[in-house]
Amino acid sequence: MAAGDEDAGASVLQFRLAGSAEADPGTAVFEEMLVGFARQQRSRSLSSTTITARESHLRRFAAFCDSWPWEWQPVDVEDWTSHMRSGSRPLSKATIRGYQNAVSLFCSYLVDARYSWADRCMELFGTHPVQICHEWNTTAHLAEHEADPRVRPLTRDEVQMFFDYADDQADIALSTKRKGWATAFRDSTLFKVTYAFGLRRREVAMLDLHDFTRNPTAPEFGRFGVCNVRWGKASKGSPPRRRAVVSVFDWTAPVLRQYVDDVLPRFGLADSAVLWPTERQGRVGLQHLDERFAQWRDELGLDPSLHLHCLRHSYVTHLIEDGFDPLFVQQQVGHRWGSTTALYTGVSGDYRNRAVRKALDAALRPPGSLSKGVTDELRDEDRQL
């Protein structure tokens, strides 16, 4: 948008607010507050998604209180939180904390003397906003990991079952000449790529064809040796983090090659770089991925607590079980701390039993003796000499 367009848009907004102030000054001032809060967040380089979500939370809170921000009291936060935690489907603690955080930040903005909202409200309404969120009525972030304990990695059998079922849906659609064969094949491949590279939902949805490159140390993967993630999870006010994820499963390249060569051209894209297109020439949506995964999961009778992100947990777990170095796995999934990767790891009972047995053998071994495995290796080397 050009500078002139921005000035014109601001003038139109001021005109509307000025007009509404005569009829309903409360509504006009509240809208001005939201506009100013959004402007402050954009100045901090926060994403539009975050800004829009916080505005939605604030409007919902105002509707619940049936009052204006300069009338809000701490008890309103407590009543709202109690409401969200009641009913047949109470919200999670992390979700509630996000709602409370939006209200707290908004109140901090309003009470900041640099923005003069308190003086203006005193002039117009005879009262002023206060900070209504404090340590005694908000949900604290005490635990490092707050995910639903029912959420877990899929077992290897469950992963294979899910992928086989996804392939069957594409085959059935093709054999019966039903509409949607290409989209079913696309979704099946997308889920496999999610698991094959341990990707987040947005990371896989935003992939383009040119994000895959060769790995000179692993030429057997061809042009699919490395997946260059450009839309990794961002920190506050920062651009998406990038990372390169190398292929580790030998079936990755054939799966991608078949999709790219035989299925992708059928979408007839104007932009051939998009890896997961829709029939309307757009990019597949995140909600569609959640719904498709849930649909196939339920049809298979798998645990309803499993969701798309569990494939990423499964990737981490299975690599650890296969003996990959934990630091390598951490770098593959883009975690800053190894403790985060450990939270994703839910190794099987067989793996734990083998690890415990190995540790016990080492602990009970007489000093100076070698394990049977090492002894056998040395004996083999003597024979070769």
VOPAGU-2260 file (C-alpha; in pm, 1 decimal, decimal comma):
REM VOPAGU-2260
SITE   aa  ch    i         X         Y         Z
SITE  MET   A    0       0,0       0,0       0,0
SITE  ALA   A    1     138,2     340,4     -91,4
SITE  ALA   A    2     185,8     618,8     163,7
SITE  GLY   A    3    -101,7     815,0      12,8
SITE  ASP   A    4    -330,7     514,0      43,1
SITE  GLU   A    5    -237,2     473,1     410,7
SITE  ASP   A    6    -313,1     840,2     479,8
SITE  ALA   A    7    -645,1     810,5     300,4
SITE  GLY   A    8    -733,9     496,1     495,4
SITE  ALA   A    9    -644,8     665,4     825,2
SITE  SER   A   10    -858,9     966,8     731,0
SITE  VAL   A   11   -1156,4     745,0     652,2
SITE  LEU   A   12   -1112,3     563,9     986,2
SITE  GLN   A   13   -1092,8     890,3    1177,8
SITE  PHE   A   14   -1403,3    1013,6     999,7
SITE  ARG   A   15   -1595,7     697,7    1091,2
SITE  LEU   A   16   -1481,7     708,4    1452,6
SITE  ALA   A   17   -1566,1    1075,9    1479,1
SITE  GLY   A   18   -1913,1    1004,3    1342,5
SITE  SER   A   19   -1972,7     712,3    1573,8
SITE  ALA   A   20   -1839,0     906,5    1873,6
SITE  GLU   A   21   -2138,6    1136,5    1857,7
SITE  ALA   A   22   -2382,4     844,4    1868,1
SITE  ASP   A   23   -2183,7     601,1    2085,5
SITE  PRO   A   24   -1858,4     736,8    2230,8
SITE  GLY   A   25   -1786,4     408,6    2411,0
SITE  THR   A   26   -1779,8     208,2    2088,3
SITE  ALA   A   27   -1570,7     473,3    1913,5
SITE  VAL   A   28   -1305,0     486,0    2185,8
SITE  PHE   A   29   -1288,3     105,4    2212,6
SITE  GLU   A   30   -1232,6      76,8    1836,2
SITE  GLU   A   31    -961,8     342,1    1854,0
SITE  MET   A   32    -794,8     147,6    2133,2
SITE  LEU   A   33    -793,9    -169,9    1926,4
SITE  VAL   A   34    -652,1      15,3    1625,2
SITE  GLY   A   35    -376,4     166,3    1839,0
SITE  PHE   A   36    -295,4    -168,2    2001,9
SITE  ALA   A   37    -269,1    -332,0    1661,0
SITE  ARG   A   38     -42,6     -53,1    1539,1
SITE  GLN   A   39     184,6     -99,6    1841,1
SITE  GLN   A   40     212,6    -473,4    1773,3
SITE  ARG   A   41     291,3    -418,9    1405,6
SITE  SER   A   42     568,1    -182,0    1513,9
SITE  ARG   A   43     711,9    -475,1    1711,8
SITE  SER   A   44     703,4    -684,6    1390,8
SITE  LEU   A   45     451,5    -930,8    1530,9
SITE  SER   A   46     270,1   -1141,2    1273,6
SITE  SER   A   47     -71,7   -1044,4    1142,8
SITE  THR   A   48    -203,7   -1378,1    1267,5
SITE  THR   A   49    -104,3   -1291,4    1624,9
SITE  ILE   A   50    -251,3    -942,1    1600,9
SITE  THR   A   51    -580,2   -1066,8    1457,3
SITE  ALA   A   52    -610,4   -1342,3    1716,8
SITE  ARG   A   53    -553,2   -1102,4    2006,1
SITE  GLU   A   54    -812,6    -860,7    1872,3
SITE  SER   A   55   -1060,4   -1147,6    1852,4
SITE  HIS   A   56    -985,9   -1244,7    2213,6
SITE  LEU   A   57   -1036,9    -885,9    2330,0
SITE  ARG   A   58   -1368,6    -851,3    2151,3
SITE  ARG   A   59   -1483,9   -1179,4    2301,5
SITE  PHE   A   60   -1379,6   -1066,7    2648,3
SITE  ALA   A   61   -1557,3    -730,8    2609,3
SITE  ALA   A   62   -1874,1    -909,0    2497,4
SITE  PHE   A   63   -1854,4   -1143,9    2796,2
SITE  CYS   A   64   -1810,4    -853,6    3041,2
SITE  ASP   A   65   -2066,2    -638,5    2859,2
SITE  SER   A   66   -1857,2    -336,4    2953,8
SITE  TRP   A   67   -1577,2    -116,1    2820,7
SITE  PRO   A   68   -1205,1    -147,7    2899,9
SITE  TRP   A   69   -1212,2     152,0    3136,4
SITE  GLU   A   70   -1479,4     -34,7    3335,7
SITE  TRP   A   71   -1306,3    -371,4    3353,6
SITE  GLN   A   72   -1213,9    -513,6    3695,3
SITE  PRO   A   73   -1000,5    -811,5    3804,6
SITE  VAL   A   74   -1316,8   -1003,7    3888,5
SITE  ASP   A   75   -1407,6    -996,4    3517,1
SITE  VAL   A   76   -1094,7   -1198,4    3436,2
SITE  GLU   A   77   -1179,8   -1447,4    3707,0
SITE  ASP   A   78   -1539,6   -1488,7    3589,3
SITE  TRP   A   79   -1423,8   -1527,1    3227,8
SITE  THR   A   80   -1163,2   -1787,7    3320,6
SITE  SER   A   81   -1414,2   -1983,1    3526,9
SITE  HIS   A   82   -1651,9   -1979,2    3231,1
SITE  MET   A   83   -1384,0   -2111,2    2993,8
SITE  ARG   A   84   -1289,5   -2390,6    3232,5
SITE  SER   A   85   -1648,8   -2507,3    3281,8
SITE  GLY   A   86   -1888,0   -2696,0    3058,6
SITE  SER   A   87   -1850,1   -3024,9    2876,5
SITE  ARG   A   88   -1548,4   -2904,7    2675,7
SITE  PRO   A   89   -1328,4   -2687,2    2898,5
SITE  LEU   A   90   -1038,9   -2511,1    2730,5
SITE  SER   A   91    -682,9   -2619,4    2798,2
SITE  LYS   A   92    -460,4   -2424,3    3034,6
SITE  ALA   A   93    -236,3   -2313,7    2748,0
SITE  THR   A   94    -535,3   -2176,1    2554,3
SITE  ILE   A   95    -669,3   -1992,2    2858,4
SITE  ARG   A   96    -327,8   -1844,3    2925,4
SITE  GLY   A   97    -317,5   -1714,7    2567,5
SITE  TYR   A   98    -654,0   -1540,6    2615,8
SITE  GLN   A   99    -544,6   -1393,1    2947,9
SITE  ASN   A  100    -217,7   -1278,3    2796,1
SITE  ALA   A  101    -403,1   -1084,2    2526,4
SITE  VAL   A  102    -609,0    -901,1    2790,5
SITE  SER   A  103    -302,2    -834,6    3004,9
SITE  LEU   A  104    -101,2    -687,7    2715,4
SITE  PHE   A  105    -395,5    -474,5    2608,2
SITE  CYS   A  106    -437,6    -335,4    2958,4
SITE  SER   A  107     -63,6    -264,8    2981,2
SITE  TYR   A  108     -92,7     -67,8    2659,3
SITE  LEU   A  109    -390,4     130,3    2789,8
SITE  VAL   A  110    -233,9     224,3    3124,0
SITE  ASP   A  111      95,8     328,9    2965,0
SITE  ALA   A  112     121,6     707,9    3010,2
SITE  ARG   A  113     293,0     738,7    2672,1
SITE  TYR   A  114     -38,9     672,9    2498,9
SITE  SER   A  115    -258,4     905,8    2712,4
SITE  TRP   A  116    -557,2     670,6    2720,4
SITE  ALA   A  117    -607,4     724,1    3093,0
SITE  ASP   A  118    -636,3    1103,5    3055,3
SITE  ARG   A  119    -873,5    1070,8    2763,4
SITE  CYS   A  120   -1100,3     823,9    2944,3
SITE  MET   A  121   -1107,5    1042,3    3253,7
SITE  GLU   A  122   -1213,3    1334,2    3037,0
SITE  LEU   A  123   -1486,2    1143,5    2855,8
SITE  PHE   A  124   -1609,5     889,2    3111,4
SITE  GLY   A  125   -1482,6     998,6    3450,3
SITE  THR   A  126   -1279,5     681,2    3499,7
SITE  HIS   A  127    -974,1     516,4    3343,5
SITE  PRO   A  128    -841,2     168,5    3252,7
SITE  VAL   A  129    -640,3     -35,1    3504,0
SITE  GLN   A  130    -437,4    -353,9    3478,4
SITE  ILE   A  131    -685,3    -625,9    3570,8
SITE  CYS   A  132    -452,4    -924,9    3523,5
SITE  HIS   A  133    -212,6   -1010,4    3804,8
SITE  GLU   A  134     -30,1   -1312,1    3944,4
SITE  TRP   A  135    -328,5   -1418,2    4156,1
SITE  ASN   A  136    -592,3   -1443,6    3880,9
SITE  THR   A  137    -398,5   -1565,0    3576,6
SITE  THR   A  138    -267,2   -1904,3    3474,1
SITE  ALA   A  139     108,1   -1925,9    3531,9
SITE  HIS   A  140     339,1   -2109,0    3293,9
SITE  LEU   A  141     506,2   -2338,6    3545,5
SITE  ALA   A  142     557,0   -2665,0    3358,2
SITE  GLU   A  143     792,4   -2689,3    3062,5
SITE  HIS   A  144     559,2   -2931,2    2886,9
SITE  GLU   A  145     184,1   -2875,6    2902,8
SITE  ALA   A  146      60,3   -3097,3    2622,1
SITE  ASP   A  147    -228,9   -3334,9    2676,2
SITE  PRO   A  148     -73,2   -3648,8    2832,5
SITE  ARG   A  149    -290,6   -3860,8    2603,9
SITE  VAL   A  150    -103,7   -3724,2    2300,3
SITE  ARG   A  151     182,3   -3956,2    2208,8
SITE  PRO   A  152     392,8   -4067,9    1914,0
SITE  LEU   A  153     239,1   -4323,0    1683,6
SITE  THR   A  154     392,5   -4667,2    1698,3
SITE  ARG   A  155     565,9   -4798,4    1388,6
SITE  ASP   A  156     271,1   -5028,5    1320,9
SITE  GLU   A  157      28,2   -4736,4    1350,4
SITE  VAL   A  158     235,3   -4523,8    1113,6
SITE  GLN   A  159     244,8   -4805,6     859,1
SITE  MET   A  160    -126,4   -4870,0     902,3
SITE  PHE   A  161    -207,6   -4503,3     848,7
SITE  PHE   A  162       6,4   -4474,7     535,8
SITE  ASP   A  163    -134,7   -4798,1     391,5
SITE  TYR   A  164    -487,0   -4670,3     449,0
SITE  ALA   A  165    -401,1   -4337,3     285,6
SITE  ASP   A  166    -268,3   -4521,1     -18,9
SITE  ASP   A  167    -582,2   -4733,9     -30,4
SITE  GLN   A  168    -802,3   -4423,4     -43,8
SITE  ALA   A  169    -615,2   -4297,6    -349,3
SITE  ASP   A  170    -625,9   -4640,4    -514,7
SITE  ILE   A  171   -1000,9   -4678,0    -453,0
SITE  ALA   A  172   -1069,7   -4333,9    -595,3
SITE  LEU   A  173    -861,4   -4416,1    -903,3
SITE  SER   A  174   -1012,9   -4760,5    -964,3
SITE  THR   A  175   -1370,2   -4635,1    -926,1
SITE  LYS   A  176   -1293,9   -4322,3   -1131,1
SITE  ARG   A  177   -1417,6   -4104,5    -848,8
SITE  LYS   A  178   -1341,0   -3736,6    -830,5
SITE  GLY   A  179   -1066,3   -3654,4    -585,0
SITE  TRP   A  180    -807,4   -3917,4    -671,8
SITE  ALA   A  181    -532,2   -3658,4    -717,3
SITE  THR   A  182    -614,5   -3482,1    -389,1
SITE  ALA   A  183    -619,5   -3811,3    -199,0
SITE  PHE   A  184    -280,1   -3902,6    -346,6
SITE  ARG   A  185    -153,3   -3554,2    -260,1
SITE  ASP   A  186    -265,5   -3583,0     103,1
SITE  SER   A  187    -117,6   -3929,3     135,1
SITE  THR   A  188     219,8   -3805,7       9,9
SITE  LEU   A  189     201,8   -3494,9     226,8
SITE  PHE   A  190     155,1   -3700,6     543,0
SITE  LYS   A  191     447,6   -3923,2     445,3
SITE  VAL   A  192     669,8   -3619,0     391,5
SITE  THR   A  193     558,4   -3479,1     728,8
SITE  TYR   A  194     682,3   -3795,1     896,1
SITE  ALA   A  195     987,0   -3843,8     672,5
SITE  PHE   A  196    1133,6   -3504,8     765,4
SITE  GLY   A  197     971,1   -3444,4    1106,3
SITE  LEU   A  198     793,3   -3128,6     992,3
SITE  ARG   A  199     539,6   -2906,8    1160,8
SITE  ARG   A  200     202,8   -2852,4     995,2
SITE  ARG   A  201     279,8   -2509,3     849,3
SITE  GLU   A  202     629,6   -2613,6     747,7
SITE  VAL   A  203     503,1   -2894,1     527,8
SITE  ALA   A  204     206,6   -2697,9     389,2
SITE  MET   A  205     432,8   -2415,7     267,2
SITE  LEU   A  206     683,4   -2639,5      88,3
SITE  ASP   A  207     765,0   -2568,5    -275,9
SITE  LEU   A  208     924,4   -2804,9    -523,5
SITE  HIS   A  209    1250,8   -2610,7    -526,9
SITE  ASP   A  210    1284,8   -2655,0    -148,9
SITE  PHE   A  211    1428,0   -3000,9    -218,2
SITE  THR   A  212    1792,4   -3025,3    -317,5
SITE  ARG   A  213    2059,6   -3289,5    -352,0
SITE  ASN   A  214    2277,4   -3413,4     -69,5
SITE  PRO   A  215    2631,3   -3469,8    -204,1
SITE  THR   A  216    2706,6   -3711,6      80,6
SITE  ALA   A  217    2396,7   -3921,2       3,0
SITE  PRO   A  218    2354,8   -3926,4    -378,3
SITE  GLU   A  219    2114,2   -4221,1    -355,5
SITE  PHE   A  220    1833,2   -3978,0    -262,6
SITE  GLY   A  221    1873,9   -3782,6    -586,9
SITE  ARG   A  222    1708,7   -3442,7    -592,2
SITE  PHE   A  223    1526,3   -3517,8    -266,9
SITE  GLY   A  224    1831,9   -3550,1     -44,2
SITE  VAL   A  225    1765,6   -3233,9     156,3
SITE  CYS   A  226    1441,9   -3057,4     251,1
SITE  ASN   A  227    1505,8   -2686,8     303,7
SITE  VAL   A  228    1244,2   -2560,7     549,0
SITE  ARG   A  229    1172,4   -2189,5     498,6
SITE  TRP   A  230     869,2   -2151,0     723,5
SITE  GLY   A  231     995,4   -2279,7    1056,5
SITE  LYS   A  232     851,0   -2168,5    1387,1
SITE  ALA   A  233     944,1   -1805,8    1449,7
SITE  SER   A  234    1036,3   -1631,2    1772,5
SITE  LYS   A  235     857,3   -1315,0    1884,8
SITE  GLY   A  236     885,2   -1048,2    1618,2
SITE  SER   A  237    1132,6   -1254,3    1415,0
SITE  PRO   A  238    1098,7   -1398,4    1065,0
SITE  PRO   A  239    1039,7   -1773,2    1022,5
SITE  ARG   A  240    1346,0   -1977,5    1112,5
SITE  ARG   A  241    1508,7   -2182,4     840,7
SITE  ARG   A  242    1679,6   -2516,7     856,7
SITE  ALA   A  243    1793,0   -2797,8     628,0
SITE  VAL   A  244    1660,9   -3148,4     699,8
SITE  VAL   A  245    1842,6   -3439,5     536,1
SITE  SER   A  246    1661,7   -3750,4     413,7
SITE  VAL   A  247    1712,9   -4056,7     632,8
SITE  PHE   A  248    1449,8   -4303,6     505,5
SITE  ASP   A  249    1524,0   -4487,5     181,0
SITE  TRP   A  250    1157,2   -4475,2      72,7
SITE  THR   A  251    1139,8   -4093,9      79,6
SITE  ALA   A  252    1281,2   -4027,9    -268,2
SITE  PRO   A  253    1061,8   -4283,7    -455,0
SITE  VAL   A  254     746,2   -4153,8    -285,5
SITE  LEU   A  255     821,1   -3792,3    -372,4
SITE  ARG   A  256     939,6   -3877,3    -723,2
SITE  GLN   A  257     617,6   -4060,9    -806,4
SITE  TYR   A  258     403,5   -3775,3    -678,2
SITE  VAL   A  259     602,2   -3500,8    -851,5
SITE  ASP   A  260     628,4   -3682,6   -1185,4
SITE  ASP   A  261     286,7   -3849,1   -1211,7
SITE  VAL   A  262      36,7   -3662,4    -990,8
SITE  LEU   A  263     144,5   -3300,7    -948,4
SITE  PRO   A  264     117,4   -3217,3   -1324,2
SITE  ARG   A  265    -250,2   -3322,2   -1318,0
SITE  PHE   A  266    -337,7   -3011,4   -1115,2
SITE  GLY   A  267    -239,9   -2794,2   -1413,1
SITE  LEU   A  268     -83,7   -2524,9   -1196,7
SITE  ALA   A  269       5,8   -2183,4   -1324,7
SITE  ASP   A  270     276,0   -2179,1   -1054,9
SITE  SER   A  271     449,8   -2512,4   -1091,7
SITE  ALA   A  272     661,4   -2454,1    -780,2
SITE  VAL   A  273     372,9   -2517,3    -536,8
SITE  LEU   A  274     413,7   -2867,7    -401,0
SITE  TRP   A  275      69,9   -2921,1    -244,3
SITE  PRO   A  276    -185,7   -2740,9    -463,7
SITE  THR   A  277    -563,1   -2750,7    -451,8
SITE  GLU   A  278    -795,8   -2800,4    -744,6
SITE  ARG   A  279    -861,6   -2425,1    -737,0
SITE  GLN   A  280    -495,8   -2342,0    -793,9
SITE  GLY   A  281    -434,9   -2242,0    -433,3
SITE  ARG   A  282    -218,9   -2391,3    -162,0
SITE  VAL   A  283    -359,0   -2659,7      66,3
SITE  GLY   A  284    -495,1   -2515,6     391,0
SITE  LEU   A  285    -389,9   -2608,1     743,3
SITE  GLN   A  286    -746,7   -2682,4     851,1
SITE  HIS   A  287    -785,4   -2928,3     563,5
SITE  LEU   A  288    -477,8   -3117,4     680,4
SITE  ASP   A  289    -615,3   -3144,5    1034,4
SITE  GLU   A  290    -953,6   -3259,7     908,7
SITE  ARG   A  291    -810,8   -3514,3     664,0
SITE  PHE   A  292    -579,9   -3664,0     926,4
SITE  ALA   A  293    -866,0   -3684,4    1176,7
SITE  GLN   A  294   -1092,7   -3843,0     915,7
SITE  TRP   A  295    -851,3   -4122,2     828,6
SITE  ARG   A  296    -752,4   -4168,3    1193,6
SITE  ASP   A  297   -1114,9   -4216,8    1297,4
SITE  GLU   A  298   -1188,7   -4449,0    1006,9
SITE  LEU   A  299    -895,9   -4664,1    1118,8
SITE  GLY   A  300   -1015,3   -4661,5    1478,0
SITE  LEU   A  301    -696,1   -4507,5    1613,0
SITE  ASP   A  302    -678,1   -4312,8    1936,5
SITE  PRO   A  303    -885,6   -3992,8    1887,7
SITE  SER   A  304    -628,0   -3790,1    2083,8
SITE  LEU   A  305    -374,4   -3837,2    1802,3
SITE  HIS   A  306    -334,5   -3547,1    1560,8
SITE  LEU   A  307    -111,4   -3443,5    1271,5
SITE  HIS   A  308     169,3   -3312,5    1495,4
SITE  CYS   A  309     204,2   -3663,8    1639,6
SITE  LEU   A  310     381,5   -3764,0    1317,5
SITE  ARG   A  311     659,7   -3523,5    1415,6
SITE  HIS   A  312     676,5   -3685,5    1760,2
SITE  SER   A  313     689,4   -4025,3    1590,0
SITE  TYR   A  314     979,0   -3913,7    1370,0
SITE  VAL   A  315    1184,6   -3803,8    1670,6
SITE  THR   A  316    1104,2   -4118,7    1866,0
SITE  HIS   A  317    1181,9   -4360,6    1585,0
SITE  LEU   A  318    1514,4   -4196,0    1500,9
SITE  ILE   A  319    1621,1   -4215,3    1865,8
SITE  GLU   A  320    1516,4   -4580,3    1876,8
SITE  ASP   A  321    1717,7   -4649,6    1562,6
SITE  GLY   A  322    2032,4   -4517,3    1726,8
SITE  PHE   A  323    2063,8   -4173,6    1566,0
SITE  ASP   A  324    2264,1   -3922,5    1765,8
SITE  PRO   A  325    2031,2   -3702,9    1978,7
SITE  LEU   A  326    2208,8   -3385,7    1864,5
SITE  PHE   A  327    2148,0   -3483,3    1501,5
SITE  VAL   A  328    1778,7   -3542,9    1573,2
SITE  GLN   A  329    1757,1   -3208,5    1755,6
SITE  GLN   A  330    1904,1   -3028,4    1454,3
SITE  GLN   A  331    1676,4   -3215,1    1215,9
SITE  VAL   A  332    1360,3   -3092,6    1387,8
SITE  GLY   A  333    1492,4   -2742,9    1458,3
SITE  HIS   A  334    1486,4   -2743,4    1837,5
SITE  ARG   A  335    1710,9   -2497,9    2018,8
SITE  TRP   A  336    1740,0   -2716,6    2325,9
SITE  GLY   A  337    1789,3   -3089,1    2362,1
SITE  SER   A  338    1536,2   -3092,2    2645,3
SITE  THR   A  339    1264,7   -2996,6    2396,1
SITE  THR   A  340    1358,8   -3288,7    2172,8
SITE  ALA   A  341    1348,7   -3516,8    2475,6
SITE  LEU   A  342     987,9   -3413,6    2540,6
SITE  TYR   A  343     900,4   -3532,2    2189,7
SITE  THR   A  344    1058,2   -3870,5    2250,6
SITE  GLY   A  345     834,0   -4153,0    2363,0
SITE  VAL   A  346    1040,3   -4464,6    2302,9
SITE  SER   A  347     878,7   -4805,5    2301,7
SITE  GLY   A  348     899,7   -5059,1    2581,4
SITE  ASP   A  349    1132,2   -5283,8    2377,5
SITE  TYR   A  350    1375,2   -4997,6    2329,9
SITE  ARG   A  351    1371,4   -4912,0    2699,9
SITE  ASN   A  352    1423,2   -5277,0    2793,0
SITE  ARG   A  353    1724,9   -5304,3    2562,3
SITE  ALA   A  354    1871,3   -4982,8    2702,9
SITE  VAL   A  355    1821,5   -5100,7    3061,6
SITE  ARG   A  356    1974,4   -5440,1    2982,7
SITE  LYS   A  357    2274,7   -5274,8    2822,5
SITE  ALA   A  358    2321,0   -5044,5    3121,0
SITE  LEU   A  359    2294,0   -5334,7    3367,5
SITE  ASP   A  360    2547,1   -5541,0    3172,7
SITE  ALA   A  361    2790,6   -5251,9    3185,0
SITE  ALA   A  362    2732,7   -5194,7    3556,6
SITE  LEU   A  363    2766,9   -5560,4    3655,3
SITE  ARG   A  364    3069,9   -5630,5    3436,4
SITE  PRO   A  365    3383,7   -5708,7    3644,2
SITE  PRO   A  366    3648,3   -5434,3    3638,1
SITE  GLY   A  367    3886,4   -5467,6    3345,2
SITE  SER   A  368    3666,7   -5717,4    3156,8
SITE  LEU   A  369    3513,9   -5663,7    2815,8
SITE  SER   A  370    3159,6   -5725,8    2708,3
SITE  LYS   A  371    3084,8   -6030,4    2497,8
SITE  GLY   A  372    3019,4   -5812,2    2194,1
SITE  VAL   A  373    3357,5   -5640,5    2221,0
SITE  THR   A  374    3532,2   -5972,1    2284,6
SITE  ASP   A  375    3377,0   -6122,1    1971,8
SITE  GLU   A  376    3484,1   -5821,5    1764,9
SITE  LEU   A  377    3845,5   -5852,6    1886,0
SITE  ARG   A  378    3843,7   -6227,7    1815,9
SITE  ASP   A  379    3723,9   -6163,7    1460,5
SITE  GLU   A  380    3999,7   -5909,8    1407,4
SITE  ASP   A  381    4259,7   -6163,9    1529,8
SITE  ARG   A  382    4131,2   -6419,9    1280,7
SITE  GLN   A  383    4161,5   -6168,9     996,1
SITE  LEU   A  384    4520,3   -6094,3    1096,9
